[in-house]
């Protein structure tokens, strides 16, 4: 695992239980935005619980590097993408 991905994983692991807002690219010009709670971090993925959908969603750490997903930590207004670590 690259250092960037490892850094992302460690940062997410330190925020388990925190509320986040995420934006997910859904096509050429479509994005989806929801709020959730970081539930778990695994070697290749992390999971969020989305109360509005009453479901758990999972993303790869590489989704943050490729900007397919952008996270905003609601408790500190910190953003997480491939630029901010």
N, CA, C and O atoms as a Maestro MAE file, in Angstrom:
{
 s_m_m2io_version
 :::
 2.0.0
}

f_m_ct {
 s_m_title
 :::
 protein
 m_atom[340] {
  # First column is atom index #
  i_m_mmod_type
  r_m_x_coord
  r_m_y_coord
  r_m_z_coord
  i_m_residue_number
  s_m_chain_name
  s_m_pdb_residue_name
  s_m_pdb_atom_name
  i_m_atomic_number
  :::
  1 25 0.850 -1.170 0.000 1 A "UNK " " N  " 7
  2 3 0.000 0.000 0.000 1 A "UNK " " CA " 6
  3 2 0.895 1.232 0.000 1 A "UNK " " C  " 6
  4 15 1.873 1.302 0.744 1 A "UNK " " O  " 8
  5 25 0.555 2.196 -0.835 2 A "UNK " " N  " 7
  6 3 1.378 3.392 -0.932 2 A "UNK " " CA " 6
  7 2 1.256 4.244 0.335 2 A "UNK " " C  " 6
  8 15 0.325 4.087 1.125 2 A "UNK " " O  " 8
  9 25 2.209 5.133 0.501 3 A "UNK " " N  " 7
  10 3 2.205 5.998 1.682 3 A "UNK " " CA " 6
  11 2 0.972 6.893 1.719 3 A "UNK " " C  " 6
  12 15 0.427 7.142 2.794 3 A "UNK " " O  " 8
  13 25 0.521 7.384 0.558 4 A "UNK " " N  " 7
  14 3 -0.662 8.235 0.518 4 A "UNK " " CA " 6
  15 2 -1.892 7.475 0.995 4 A "UNK " " C  " 6
  16 15 -2.669 7.979 1.805 4 A "UNK " " O  " 8
  17 25 -2.062 6.262 0.488 5 A "UNK " " N  " 7
  18 3 -3.215 5.460 0.898 5 A "UNK " " CA " 6
  19 2 -3.140 5.098 2.371 5 A "UNK " " C  " 6
  20 15 -4.157 5.092 3.065 5 A "UNK " " O  " 8
  21 25 -1.949 4.798 2.845 6 A "UNK " " N  " 7
  22 3 -1.764 4.475 4.254 6 A "UNK " " CA " 6
  23 2 -2.093 5.678 5.135 6 A "UNK " " C  " 6
  24 15 -2.701 5.528 6.194 6 A "UNK " " O  " 8
  25 25 -1.692 6.868 4.698 7 A "UNK " " N  " 7
  26 3 -2.008 8.094 5.439 7 A "UNK " " CA " 6
  27 2 -3.500 8.351 5.492 7 A "UNK " " C  " 6
  28 15 -4.026 8.752 6.530 7 A "UNK " " O  " 8
  29 25 -4.181 8.127 4.388 8 A "UNK " " N  " 7
  30 3 -5.636 8.292 4.343 8 A "UNK " " CA " 6
  31 2 -6.291 7.302 5.301 8 A "UNK " " C  " 6
  32 15 -7.182 7.671 6.065 8 A "UNK " " O  " 8
  33 25 -5.855 6.066 5.260 9 A "UNK " " N  " 7
  34 3 -6.420 5.029 6.128 9 A "UNK " " CA " 6
  35 2 -6.226 5.377 7.607 9 A "UNK " " C  " 6
  36 15 -7.149 5.226 8.408 9 A "UNK " " O  " 8
  37 25 -5.034 5.840 7.965 10 A "UNK " " N  " 7
  38 3 -4.756 6.203 9.350 10 A "UNK " " CA " 6
  39 2 -5.608 7.389 9.807 10 A "UNK " " C  " 6
  40 15 -6.102 7.408 10.935 10 A "UNK " " O  " 8
  41 25 -5.777 8.377 8.925 11 A "UNK " " N  " 7
  42 3 -6.592 9.540 9.287 11 A "UNK " " CA " 6
  43 2 -8.045 9.130 9.494 11 A "UNK " " C  " 6
  44 15 -8.687 9.573 10.446 11 A "UNK " " O  " 8
  45 25 -8.564 8.287 8.608 12 A "UNK " " N  " 7
  46 3 -9.939 7.832 8.765 12 A "UNK " " CA " 6
  47 2 -10.098 6.997 10.033 12 A "UNK " " C  " 6
  48 15 -11.104 7.111 10.733 12 A "UNK " " O  " 8
  49 25 -9.112 6.164 10.326 13 A "UNK " " N  " 7
  50 3 -9.170 5.331 11.533 13 A "UNK " " CA " 6
  51 2 -9.219 6.199 12.788 13 A "UNK " " C  " 6
  52 15 -9.843 5.818 13.779 13 A "UNK " " O  " 8
  53 25 -8.574 7.351 12.755 14 A "UNK " " N  " 7
  54 3 -8.592 8.232 13.923 14 A "UNK " " CA " 6
  55 2 -9.911 8.984 14.053 14 A "UNK " " C  " 6
  56 15 -10.156 9.629 15.072 14 A "UNK " " O  " 8
  57 25 -10.757 8.910 13.037 15 A "UNK " " N  " 7
  58 3 -12.048 9.610 13.048 15 A "UNK " " CA " 6
  59 2 -13.237 8.659 13.099 15 A "UNK " " C  " 6
  60 15 -14.356 9.072 12.795 15 A "UNK " " O  " 8
  61 25 -13.030 7.399 13.474 16 A "UNK " " N  " 7
  62 3 -14.150 6.452 13.559 16 A "UNK " " CA " 6
  63 2 -15.170 7.001 14.550 16 A "UNK " " C  " 6
  64 15 -14.825 7.418 15.656 16 A "UNK " " O  " 8
  65 25 -16.426 6.992 14.131 17 A "UNK " " N  " 7
  66 3 -17.512 7.509 14.964 17 A "UNK " " CA " 6
  67 2 -17.849 8.960 14.692 17 A "UNK " " C  " 6
  68 15 -18.848 9.464 15.204 17 A "UNK " " O  " 8
  69 25 -17.038 9.642 13.899 18 A "UNK " " N  " 7
  70 3 -17.286 11.051 13.582 18 A "UNK " " CA " 6
  71 2 -18.247 11.186 12.401 18 A "UNK " " C  " 6
  72 15 -18.309 10.333 11.515 18 A "UNK " " O  " 8
  73 25 -18.994 12.291 12.424 19 A "UNK " " N  " 7
  74 3 -19.904 12.586 11.311 19 A "UNK " " CA " 6
  75 2 -19.138 13.216 10.159 19 A "UNK " " C  " 6
  76 15 -18.240 14.032 10.365 19 A "UNK " " O  " 8
  77 25 -19.503 12.830 8.953 20 A "UNK " " N  " 7
  78 3 -18.884 13.370 7.749 20 A "UNK " " CA " 6
  79 2 -19.971 13.666 6.724 20 A "UNK " " C  " 6
  80 15 -21.066 13.104 6.769 20 A "UNK " " O  " 8
  81 25 -19.645 14.548 5.814 21 A "UNK " " N  " 7
  82 3 -20.458 14.773 4.624 21 A "UNK " " CA " 6
  83 2 -19.616 14.266 3.469 21 A "UNK " " C  " 6
  84 15 -18.437 14.601 3.357 21 A "UNK " " O  " 8
  85 25 -20.219 13.461 2.615 22 A "UNK " " N  " 7
  86 3 -19.449 12.967 1.476 22 A "UNK " " CA " 6
  87 2 -20.135 13.314 0.170 22 A "UNK " " C  " 6
  88 15 -21.362 13.343 0.073 22 A "UNK " " O  " 8
  89 25 -19.318 13.572 -0.821 23 A "UNK " " N  " 7
  90 3 -19.759 13.801 -2.190 23 A "UNK " " CA " 6
  91 2 -19.189 12.689 -3.035 23 A "UNK " " C  " 6
  92 15 -17.996 12.392 -2.971 23 A "UNK " " O  " 8
  93 25 -20.040 12.078 -3.825 24 A "UNK " " N  " 7
  94 3 -19.612 10.975 -4.673 24 A "UNK " " CA " 6
  95 2 -19.950 11.295 -6.118 24 A "UNK " " C  " 6
  96 15 -21.082 11.662 -6.433 24 A "UNK " " O  " 8
  97 25 -18.968 11.156 -6.993 25 A "UNK " " N  " 7
  98 3 -19.193 11.341 -8.419 25 A "UNK " " CA " 6
  99 2 -20.062 10.200 -8.933 25 A "UNK " " C  " 6
  100 15 -19.778 9.029 -8.680 25 A "UNK " " O  " 8
  101 25 -21.120 10.551 -9.656 26 A "UNK " " N  " 7
  102 3 -22.053 9.543 -10.158 26 A "UNK " " CA " 6
  103 2 -22.168 9.559 -11.673 26 A "UNK " " C  " 6
  104 15 -23.132 9.028 -12.223 26 A "UNK " " O  " 8
  105 25 -21.238 10.136 -12.331 27 A "UNK " " N  " 7
  106 3 -21.311 10.220 -13.786 27 A "UNK " " CA " 6
  107 2 -20.624 11.479 -14.263 27 A "UNK " " C  " 6
  108 15 -19.865 12.110 -13.528 27 A "UNK " " O  " 8
  109 25 -20.894 11.828 -15.479 28 A "UNK " " N  " 7
  110 3 -20.198 12.962 -16.074 28 A "UNK " " CA " 6
  111 2 -20.430 14.262 -15.315 28 A "UNK " " C  " 6
  112 15 -19.481 14.986 -15.012 28 A "UNK " " O  " 8
  113 25 -21.673 14.555 -15.011 29 A "UNK " " N  " 7
  114 3 -21.971 15.830 -14.346 29 A "UNK " " CA " 6
  115 2 -22.839 15.659 -13.109 29 A "UNK " " C  " 6
  116 15 -23.426 16.622 -12.616 29 A "UNK " " O  " 8
  117 25 -22.917 14.456 -12.621 30 A "UNK " " N  " 7
  118 3 -23.788 14.185 -11.483 30 A "UNK " " CA " 6
  119 2 -22.963 13.882 -10.248 30 A "UNK " " C  " 6
  120 15 -21.971 13.155 -10.307 30 A "UNK " " O  " 8
  121 25 -23.384 14.445 -9.136 31 A "UNK " " N  " 7
  122 3 -22.776 14.115 -7.853 31 A "UNK " " CA " 6
  123 2 -23.888 13.837 -6.856 31 A "UNK " " C  " 6
  124 15 -25.002 14.345 -6.983 31 A "UNK " " O  " 8
  125 25 -23.571 13.042 -5.885 32 A "UNK " " N  " 7
  126 3 -24.497 12.700 -4.815 32 A "UNK " " CA " 6
  127 2 -23.855 13.133 -3.509 32 A "UNK " " C  " 6
  128 15 -22.672 12.881 -3.279 32 A "UNK " " O  " 8
  129 25 -24.635 13.787 -2.651 33 A "UNK " " N  " 7
  130 3 -24.090 14.272 -1.377 33 A "UNK " " CA " 6
  131 2 -24.960 13.777 -0.234 33 A "UNK " " C  " 6
  132 15 -26.183 13.912 -0.269 33 A "UNK " " O  " 8
  133 25 -24.320 13.200 0.784 34 A "UNK " " N  " 7
  134 3 -25.017 12.691 1.962 34 A "UNK " " CA " 6
  135 2 -24.156 12.906 3.196 34 A "UNK " " C  " 6
  136 15 -22.960 13.183 3.105 34 A "UNK " " O  " 8
  137 25 -24.796 12.773 4.353 35 A "UNK " " N  " 7
  138 3 -24.065 12.791 5.619 35 A "UNK " " CA " 6
  139 2 -24.082 11.392 6.195 35 A "UNK " " C  " 6
  140 15 -25.054 10.651 6.046 35 A "UNK " " O  " 8
  141 25 -22.988 11.041 6.859 36 A "UNK " " N  " 7
  142 3 -22.892 9.728 7.464 36 A "UNK " " CA " 6
  143 2 -21.923 9.730 8.625 36 A "UNK " " C  " 6
  144 15 -21.384 10.769 9.005 36 A "UNK " " O  " 8
  145 25 -21.711 8.557 9.180 37 A "UNK " " N  " 7
  146 3 -20.795 8.350 10.297 37 A "UNK " " CA " 6
  147 2 -19.781 7.296 9.884 37 A "UNK " " C  " 6
  148 15 -20.155 6.248 9.358 37 A "UNK " " O  " 8
  149 25 -18.500 7.564 10.116 38 A "UNK " " N  " 7
  150 3 -17.461 6.584 9.787 38 A "UNK " " CA " 6
  151 2 -17.607 5.406 10.753 38 A "UNK " " C  " 6
  152 15 -17.507 5.569 11.969 38 A "UNK " " O  " 8
  153 25 -17.843 4.231 10.197 39 A "UNK " " N  " 7
  154 3 -18.081 3.053 11.024 39 A "UNK " " CA " 6
  155 2 -16.818 2.214 11.221 39 A "UNK " " C  " 6
  156 15 -16.440 1.928 12.356 39 A "UNK " " O  " 8
  157 25 -16.171 1.823 10.141 40 A "UNK " " N  " 7
  158 3 -15.023 0.916 10.216 40 A "UNK " " CA " 6
  159 2 -14.015 1.258 9.126 40 A "UNK " " C  " 6
  160 15 -14.361 1.822 8.088 40 A "UNK " " O  " 8
  161 25 -12.764 0.904 9.390 41 A "UNK " " N  " 7
  162 3 -11.734 0.950 8.356 41 A "UNK " " CA " 6
  163 2 -11.171 -0.453 8.219 41 A "UNK " " C  " 6
  164 15 -10.892 -1.126 9.212 41 A "UNK " " O  " 8
  165 25 -11.011 -0.873 7.009 42 A "UNK " " N  " 7
  166 3 -10.469 -2.184 6.679 42 A "UNK " " CA " 6
  167 2 -9.225 -1.973 5.826 42 A "UNK " " C  " 6
  168 15 -8.925 -0.838 5.455 42 A "UNK " " O  " 8
  169 25 -8.492 -3.042 5.506 43 A "UNK " " N  " 7
  170 3 -7.260 -2.861 4.726 43 A "UNK " " CA " 6
  171 2 -7.456 -2.134 3.391 43 A "UNK " " C  " 6
  172 15 -6.576 -1.377 2.982 43 A "UNK " " O  " 8
  173 25 -8.583 -2.342 2.701 44 A "UNK " " N  " 7
  174 3 -8.769 -1.728 1.389 44 A "UNK " " CA " 6
  175 2 -9.969 -0.802 1.280 44 A "UNK " " C  " 6
  176 15 -10.081 -0.047 0.315 44 A "UNK " " O  " 8
  177 25 -10.874 -0.849 2.262 45 A "UNK " " N  " 7
  178 3 -12.094 -0.040 2.202 45 A "UNK " " CA " 6
  179 2 -12.400 0.567 3.561 45 A "UNK " " C  " 6
  180 15 -11.831 0.176 4.581 45 A "UNK " " O  " 8
  181 25 -13.318 1.535 3.550 46 A "UNK " " N  " 7
  182 3 -13.887 2.069 4.788 46 A "UNK " " CA " 6
  183 2 -15.390 2.147 4.603 46 A "UNK " " C  " 6
  184 15 -15.886 2.238 3.480 46 A "UNK " " O  " 8
  185 25 -16.116 2.111 5.721 47 A "UNK " " N  " 7
  186 3 -17.571 2.114 5.654 47 A "UNK " " CA " 6
  187 2 -18.147 3.312 6.388 47 A "UNK " " C  " 6
  188 15 -17.598 3.783 7.384 47 A "UNK " " O  " 8
  189 25 -19.276 3.793 5.865 48 A "UNK " " N  " 7
  190 3 -20.028 4.887 6.459 48 A "UNK " " CA " 6
  191 2 -21.465 4.430 6.663 48 A "UNK " " C  " 6
  192 15 -22.022 3.736 5.812 48 A "UNK " " O  " 8
  193 25 -22.067 4.813 7.781 49 A "UNK " " N  " 7
  194 3 -23.485 4.569 7.992 49 A "UNK " " CA " 6
  195 2 -24.224 5.835 7.604 49 A "UNK " " C  " 6
  196 15 -23.926 6.911 8.124 49 A "UNK " " O  " 8
  197 25 -25.188 5.722 6.691 50 A "UNK " " N  " 7
  198 3 -25.969 6.860 6.214 50 A "UNK " " CA " 6
  199 2 -27.376 6.718 6.764 50 A "UNK " " C  " 6
  200 15 -28.144 5.868 6.314 50 A "UNK " " O  " 8
  201 25 -27.712 7.556 7.741 51 A "UNK " " N  " 7
  202 3 -29.003 7.446 8.418 51 A "UNK " " CA " 6
  203 2 -30.166 7.724 7.471 51 A "UNK " " C  " 6
  204 15 -31.194 7.052 7.555 51 A "UNK " " O  " 8
  205 25 -30.028 8.691 6.579 52 A "UNK " " N  " 7
  206 3 -31.107 9.036 5.651 52 A "UNK " " CA " 6
  207 2 -31.494 7.856 4.768 52 A "UNK " " C  " 6
  208 15 -32.656 7.721 4.385 52 A "UNK " " O  " 8
  209 25 -30.535 7.009 4.448 53 A "UNK " " N  " 7
  210 3 -30.801 5.833 3.620 53 A "UNK " " CA " 6
  211 2 -30.960 4.588 4.477 53 A "UNK " " C  " 6
  212 15 -31.321 3.527 3.969 53 A "UNK " " O  " 8
  213 25 -30.694 4.708 5.771 54 A "UNK " " N  " 7
  214 3 -30.718 3.579 6.698 54 A "UNK " " CA " 6
  215 2 -29.887 2.415 6.158 54 A "UNK " " C  " 6
  216 15 -30.325 1.265 6.142 54 A "UNK " " O  " 8
  217 25 -28.674 2.753 5.716 55 A "UNK " " N  " 7
  218 3 -27.806 1.728 5.134 55 A "UNK " " CA " 6
  219 2 -26.337 2.077 5.350 55 A "UNK " " C  " 6
  220 15 -25.988 3.186 5.753 55 A "UNK " " O  " 8
  221 25 -25.507 1.107 5.071 56 A "UNK " " N  " 7
  222 3 -24.066 1.281 5.148 56 A "UNK " " CA " 6
  223 2 -23.509 1.301 3.729 56 A "UNK " " C  " 6
  224 15 -23.874 0.470 2.897 56 A "UNK " " O  " 8
  225 25 -22.626 2.251 3.464 57 A "UNK " " N  " 7
  226 3 -21.961 2.320 2.167 57 A "UNK " " CA " 6
  227 2 -20.468 2.138 2.386 57 A "UNK " " C  " 6
  228 15 -19.949 2.457 3.456 57 A "UNK " " O  " 8
  229 25 -19.789 1.632 1.389 58 A "UNK " " N  " 7
  230 3 -18.346 1.443 1.508 58 A "UNK " " CA " 6
  231 2 -17.648 2.089 0.318 58 A "UNK " " C  " 6
  232 15 -18.190 2.167 -0.785 58 A "UNK " " O  " 8
  233 25 -16.427 2.548 0.580 59 A "UNK " " N  " 7
  234 3 -15.605 3.179 -0.444 59 A "UNK " " CA " 6
  235 2 -14.180 2.673 -0.312 59 A "UNK " " C  " 6
  236 15 -13.761 2.242 0.762 59 A "UNK " " O  " 8
  237 25 -13.448 2.725 -1.395 60 A "UNK " " N  " 7
  238 3 -12.021 2.403 -1.369 60 A "UNK " " CA " 6
  239 2 -11.258 3.679 -1.026 60 A "UNK " " C  " 6
  240 15 -11.710 4.785 -1.321 60 A "UNK " " O  " 8
  241 25 -10.101 3.509 -0.403 61 A "UNK " " N  " 7
  242 3 -9.262 4.670 -0.100 61 A "UNK " " CA " 6
  243 2 -8.831 5.361 -1.392 61 A "UNK " " C  " 6
  244 15 -8.658 6.580 -1.425 61 A "UNK " " O  " 8
  245 25 -8.663 4.587 -2.436 62 A "UNK " " N  " 7
  246 3 -8.267 5.164 -3.727 62 A "UNK " " CA " 6
  247 2 -9.355 6.063 -4.310 62 A "UNK " " C  " 6
  248 15 -9.060 6.918 -5.146 62 A "UNK " " O  " 8
  249 25 -10.618 5.884 -3.882 63 A "UNK " " N  " 7
  250 3 -11.685 6.790 -4.331 63 A "UNK " " CA " 6
  251 2 -11.407 8.222 -3.900 63 A "UNK " " C  " 6
  252 15 -11.775 9.165 -4.600 63 A "UNK " " O  " 8
  253 25 -10.759 8.390 -2.754 64 A "UNK " " N  " 7
  254 3 -10.393 9.729 -2.299 64 A "UNK " " CA " 6
  255 2 -9.250 10.297 -3.135 64 A "UNK " " C  " 6
  256 15 -9.210 11.497 -3.406 64 A "UNK " " O  " 8
  257 25 -8.327 9.436 -3.541 65 A "UNK " " N  " 7
  258 3 -7.202 9.896 -4.365 65 A "UNK " " CA " 6
  259 2 -7.652 10.327 -5.755 65 A "UNK " " C  " 6
  260 15 -7.117 11.282 -6.318 65 A "UNK " " O  " 8
  261 25 -8.624 9.631 -6.299 66 A "UNK " " N  " 7
  262 3 -9.086 9.917 -7.662 66 A "UNK " " CA " 6
  263 2 -10.214 10.936 -7.701 66 A "UNK " " C  " 6
  264 15 -10.741 11.238 -8.772 66 A "UNK " " O  " 8
  265 25 -10.585 11.464 -6.558 67 A "UNK " " N  " 7
  266 3 -11.670 12.442 -6.429 67 A "UNK " " CA " 6
  267 2 -13.035 11.874 -6.778 67 A "UNK " " C  " 6
  268 15 -13.958 12.639 -7.054 67 A "UNK " " O  " 8
  269 25 -13.190 10.567 -6.775 68 A "UNK " " N  " 7
  270 3 -14.521 9.995 -6.948 68 A "UNK " " CA " 6
  271 2 -15.358 10.252 -5.701 68 A "UNK " " C  " 6
  272 15 -16.586 10.315 -5.766 68 A "UNK " " O  " 8
  273 25 -14.683 10.399 -4.571 69 A "UNK " " N  " 7
  274 3 -15.344 10.694 -3.297 69 A "UNK " " CA " 6
  275 2 -14.558 11.790 -2.591 69 A "UNK " " C  " 6
  276 15 -13.327 11.784 -2.597 69 A "UNK " " O  " 8
  277 25 -15.279 12.737 -1.981 70 A "UNK " " N  " 7
  278 3 -14.656 13.771 -1.164 70 A "UNK " " CA " 6
  279 2 -15.352 13.762 0.192 70 A "UNK " " C  " 6
  280 15 -16.581 13.756 0.262 70 A "UNK " " O  " 8
  281 25 -14.576 13.761 1.259 71 A "UNK " " N  " 7
  282 3 -15.121 13.753 2.612 71 A "UNK " " CA " 6
  283 2 -14.893 15.096 3.281 71 A "UNK " " C  " 6
  284 15 -13.850 15.726 3.105 71 A "UNK " " O  " 8
  285 25 -15.882 15.525 4.049 72 A "UNK " " N  " 7
  286 3 -15.748 16.717 4.888 72 A "UNK " " CA " 6
  287 2 -16.108 16.300 6.305 72 A "UNK " " C  " 6
  288 15 -17.226 15.849 6.556 72 A "UNK " " O  " 8
  289 25 -15.171 16.448 7.231 73 A "UNK " " N  " 7
  290 3 -15.426 16.114 8.627 73 A "UNK " " CA " 6
  291 2 -16.256 17.240 9.229 73 A "UNK " " C  " 6
  292 15 -15.801 18.383 9.270 73 A "UNK " " O  " 8
  293 25 -17.453 16.942 9.693 74 A "UNK " " N  " 7
  294 3 -18.366 17.981 10.168 74 A "UNK " " CA " 6
  295 2 -17.961 18.553 11.514 74 A "UNK " " C  " 6
  296 15 -18.313 19.692 11.820 74 A "UNK " " O  " 8
  297 25 -17.242 17.809 12.318 75 A "UNK " " N  " 7
  298 3 -16.850 18.319 13.633 75 A "UNK " " CA " 6
  299 2 -15.745 19.371 13.545 75 A "UNK " " C  " 6
  300 15 -15.652 20.245 14.407 75 A "UNK " " O  " 8
  301 25 -14.907 19.291 12.506 76 A "UNK " " N  " 7
  302 3 -13.783 20.224 12.416 76 A "UNK " " CA " 6
  303 2 -13.733 20.995 11.100 76 A "UNK " " C  " 6
  304 15 -12.805 21.774 10.883 76 A "UNK " " O  " 8
  305 25 -14.710 20.794 10.220 77 A "UNK " " N  " 7
  306 3 -14.745 21.416 8.893 77 A "UNK " " CA " 6
  307 2 -13.491 21.123 8.082 77 A "UNK " " C  " 6
  308 15 -13.133 21.896 7.194 77 A "UNK " " O  " 8
  309 25 -12.823 20.018 8.377 78 A "UNK " " N  " 7
  310 3 -11.639 19.587 7.640 78 A "UNK " " CA " 6
  311 2 -12.100 18.779 6.440 78 A "UNK " " C  " 6
  312 15 -13.023 17.971 6.551 78 A "UNK " " O  " 8
  313 25 -11.468 18.987 5.300 79 A "UNK " " N  " 7
  314 3 -11.811 18.234 4.097 79 A "UNK " " CA " 6
  315 2 -10.744 17.216 3.818 79 A "UNK " " C  " 6
  316 15 -9.570 17.427 4.122 79 A "UNK " " O  " 8
  317 25 -11.157 16.100 3.232 80 A "UNK " " N  " 7
  318 3 -10.203 15.067 2.897 80 A "UNK " " CA " 6
  319 2 -10.369 14.702 1.423 80 A "UNK " " C  " 6
  320 15 -11.419 14.223 0.994 80 A "UNK " " O  " 8
  321 25 -9.325 14.937 0.680 81 A "UNK " " N  " 7
  322 3 -9.258 14.537 -0.722 81 A "UNK " " CA " 6
  323 2 -7.792 14.253 -0.984 81 A "UNK " " C  " 6
  324 15 -6.994 14.197 -0.048 81 A "UNK " " O  " 8
  325 25 -7.430 14.075 -2.233 82 A "UNK " " N  " 7
  326 3 -6.025 13.746 -2.485 82 A "UNK " " CA " 6
  327 2 -5.122 14.942 -2.207 82 A "UNK " " C  " 6
  328 15 -3.915 14.761 -2.047 82 A "UNK " " O  " 8
  329 25 -5.664 16.159 -2.142 83 A "UNK " " N  " 7
  330 3 -4.836 17.329 -1.858 83 A "UNK " " CA " 6
  331 2 -4.628 17.541 -0.374 83 A "UNK " " C  " 6
  332 15 -3.539 17.929 0.047 83 A "UNK " " O  " 8
  333 25 -5.656 17.292 0.429 84 A "UNK " " N  " 7
  334 3 -5.552 17.531 1.872 84 A "UNK " " CA " 6
  335 2 -5.424 16.210 2.606 84 A "UNK " " C  " 6
  336 15 -6.214 15.291 2.388 84 A "UNK " " O  " 8
  337 25 -4.415 16.113 3.488 85 A "UNK " " N  " 7
  338 3 -4.210 14.905 4.255 85 A "UNK " " CA " 6
  339 2 -4.063 15.223 5.715 85 A "UNK " " C  " 6
  340 15 -3.881 14.318 6.528 85 A "UNK " " O  " 8
  :::
 }
 m_bond[339] {
  # First column is bond index #
  i_m_from
  i_m_to
  i_m_order
  :::
  1 1 2 1
  2 2 3 1
  3 3 4 2
  4 3 5 1
  5 5 6 1
  6 6 7 1
  7 7 8 2
  8 7 9 1
  9 9 10 1
  10 10 11 1
  11 11 12 2
  12 11 13 1
  13 13 14 1
  14 14 15 1
  15 15 16 2
  16 15 17 1
  17 17 18 1
  18 18 19 1
  19 19 20 2
  20 19 21 1
  21 21 22 1
  22 22 23 1
  23 23 24 2
  24 23 25 1
  25 25 26 1
  26 26 27 1
  27 27 28 2
  28 27 29 1
  29 29 30 1
  30 30 31 1
  31 31 32 2
  32 31 33 1
  33 33 34 1
  34 34 35 1
  35 35 36 2
  36 35 37 1
  37 37 38 1
  38 38 39 1
  39 39 40 2
  40 39 41 1
  41 41 42 1
  42 42 43 1
  43 43 44 2
  44 43 45 1
  45 45 46 1
  46 46 47 1
  47 47 48 2
  48 47 49 1
  49 49 50 1
  50 50 51 1
  51 51 52 2
  52 51 53 1
  53 53 54 1
  54 54 55 1
  55 55 56 2
  56 55 57 1
  57 57 58 1
  58 58 59 1
  59 59 60 2
  60 59 61 1
  61 61 62 1
  62 62 63 1
  63 63 64 2
  64 63 65 1
  65 65 66 1
  66 66 67 1
  67 67 68 2
  68 67 69 1
  69 69 70 1
  70 70 71 1
  71 71 72 2
  72 71 73 1
  73 73 74 1
  74 74 75 1
  75 75 76 2
  76 75 77 1
  77 77 78 1
  78 78 79 1
  79 79 80 2
  80 79 81 1
  81 81 82 1
  82 82 83 1
  83 83 84 2
  84 83 85 1
  85 85 86 1
  86 86 87 1
  87 87 88 2
  88 87 89 1
  89 89 90 1
  90 90 91 1
  91 91 92 2
  92 91 93 1
  93 93 94 1
  94 94 95 1
  95 95 96 2
  96 95 97 1
  97 97 98 1
  98 98 99 1
  99 99 100 2
  100 99 101 1
  101 101 102 1
  102 102 103 1
  103 103 104 2
  104 103 105 1
  105 105 106 1
  106 106 107 1
  107 107 108 2
  108 107 109 1
  109 109 110 1
  110 110 111 1
  111 111 112 2
  112 111 113 1
  113 113 114 1
  114 114 115 1
  115 115 116 2
  116 115 117 1
  117 117 118 1
  118 118 119 1
  119 119 120 2
  120 119 121 1
  121 121 122 1
  122 122 123 1
  123 123 124 2
  124 123 125 1
  125 125 126 1
  126 126 127 1
  127 127 128 2
  128 127 129 1
  129 129 130 1
  130 130 131 1
  131 131 132 2
  132 131 133 1
  133 133 134 1
  134 134 135 1
  135 135 136 2
  136 135 137 1
  137 137 138 1
  138 138 139 1
  139 139 140 2
  140 139 141 1
  141 141 142 1
  142 142 143 1
  143 143 144 2
  144 143 145 1
  145 145 146 1
  146 146 147 1
  147 147 148 2
  148 147 149 1
  149 149 150 1
  150 150 151 1
  151 151 152 2
  152 151 153 1
  153 153 154 1
  154 154 155 1
  155 155 156 2
  156 155 157 1
  157 157 158 1
  158 158 159 1
  159 159 160 2
  160 159 161 1
  161 161 162 1
  162 162 163 1
  163 163 164 2
  164 163 165 1
  165 165 166 1
  166 166 167 1
  167 167 168 2
  168 167 169 1
  169 169 170 1
  170 170 171 1
  171 171 172 2
  172 171 173 1
  173 173 174 1
  174 174 175 1
  175 175 176 2
  176 175 177 1
  177 177 178 1
  178 178 179 1
  179 179 180 2
  180 179 181 1
  181 181 182 1
  182 182 183 1
  183 183 184 2
  184 183 185 1
  185 185 186 1
  186 186 187 1
  187 187 188 2
  188 187 189 1
  189 189 190 1
  190 190 191 1
  191 191 192 2
  192 191 193 1
  193 193 194 1
  194 194 195 1
  195 195 196 2
  196 195 197 1
  197 197 198 1
  198 198 199 1
  199 199 200 2
  200 199 201 1
  201 201 202 1
  202 202 203 1
  203 203 204 2
  204 203 205 1
  205 205 206 1
  206 206 207 1
  207 207 208 2
  208 207 209 1
  209 209 210 1
  210 210 211 1
  211 211 212 2
  212 211 213 1
  213 213 214 1
  214 214 215 1
  215 215 216 2
  216 215 217 1
  217 217 218 1
  218 218 219 1
  219 219 220 2
  220 219 221 1
  221 221 222 1
  222 222 223 1
  223 223 224 2
  224 223 225 1
  225 225 226 1
  226 226 227 1
  227 227 228 2
  228 227 229 1
  229 229 230 1
  230 230 231 1
  231 231 232 2
  232 231 233 1
  233 233 234 1
  234 234 235 1
  235 235 236 2
  236 235 237 1
  237 237 238 1
  238 238 239 1
  239 239 240 2
  240 239 241 1
  241 241 242 1
  242 242 243 1
  243 243 244 2
  244 243 245 1
  245 245 246 1
  246 246 247 1
  247 247 248 2
  248 247 249 1
  249 249 250 1
  250 250 251 1
  251 251 252 2
  252 251 253 1
  253 253 254 1
  254 254 255 1
  255 255 256 2
  256 255 257 1
  257 257 258 1
  258 258 259 1
  259 259 260 2
  260 259 261 1
  261 261 262 1
  262 262 263 1
  263 263 264 2
  264 263 265 1
  265 265 266 1
  266 266 267 1
  267 267 268 2
  268 267 269 1
  269 269 270 1
  270 270 271 1
  271 271 272 2
  272 271 273 1
  273 273 274 1
  274 274 275 1
  275 275 276 2
  276 275 277 1
  277 277 278 1
  278 278 279 1
  279 279 280 2
  280 279 281 1
  281 281 282 1
  282 282 283 1
  283 283 284 2
  284 283 285 1
  285 285 286 1
  286 286 287 1
  287 287 288 2
  288 287 289 1
  289 289 290 1
  290 290 291 1
  291 291 292 2
  292 291 293 1
  293 293 294 1
  294 294 295 1
  295 295 296 2
  296 295 297 1
  297 297 298 1
  298 298 299 1
  299 299 300 2
  300 299 301 1
  301 301 302 1
  302 302 303 1
  303 303 304 2
  304 303 305 1
  305 305 306 1
  306 306 307 1
  307 307 308 2
  308 307 309 1
  309 309 310 1
  310 310 311 1
  311 311 312 2
  312 311 313 1
  313 313 314 1
  314 314 315 1
  315 315 316 2
  316 315 317 1
  317 317 318 1
  318 318 319 1
  319 319 320 2
  320 319 321 1
  321 321 322 1
  322 322 323 1
  323 323 324 2
  324 323 325 1
  325 325 326 1
  326 326 327 1
  327 327 328 2
  328 327 329 1
  329 329 330 1
  330 330 331 1
  331 331 332 2
  332 331 333 1
  333 333 334 1
  334 334 335 1
  335 335 336 2
  336 335 337 1
  337 337 338 1
  338 338 339 1
  339 339 340 2
  :::
 }
}
